Amino acid sequence: MIPEVKKWIDAGKTVTFRVHGFSMRPFLDNGRDEVILDAPDREQLKRGDVVLAEIAPQVYVLHRLIHRDGDSLTLKGDGNAYGTESCQVKDVIGIAIGFLRKGRTTPDLVTSKKWRIYSALWMRLDPIRRWLLAIYRRTFLKLGI
């Protein structure tokens, strides 16, 4: 599916698709939420951006950019307590411009105050993310919230 997404983005279209996987929990959930992607301005990629990238041949992730050193990027899923991935700027396929969460039809745009506050806060909480994710799994997931 991702090669088709890349074709559409390369053609100047925005693409919306349902997320698969759990690495962006607790804010994006497998099979429930959707991401809206646009073509990346590779020169302007910055810490906090959520990107779709090819981290190895035909291995794709939708993760947050946590560090940039020239053309080298370090990515990490919001639901990952420890692991990171690396890629090059050229490997970024798309950049998230919004999210359709919890069945809503109005997107949460990455330019909104809500999203900017969430992103800044979640990135600052990285040192205690392990415990926050454990609490989330033990409470919210078991209650089905």
Buried (B, 14 or more C-beta within 10 A) or exposed (E): EBEEBBEBBEEEEEBBBBBEBBBBBBBBBBEEBBBBBBBBEBEEBEBBBBBBBBBEEEEBBBBBBBEBEEEEBBBBBBBBBEEBBBBBBEBBBBBBBBBBBEEEEEBBBBEEEEBEEBBEEBBEEBEEBEEBBEEBBEEEEEEEE
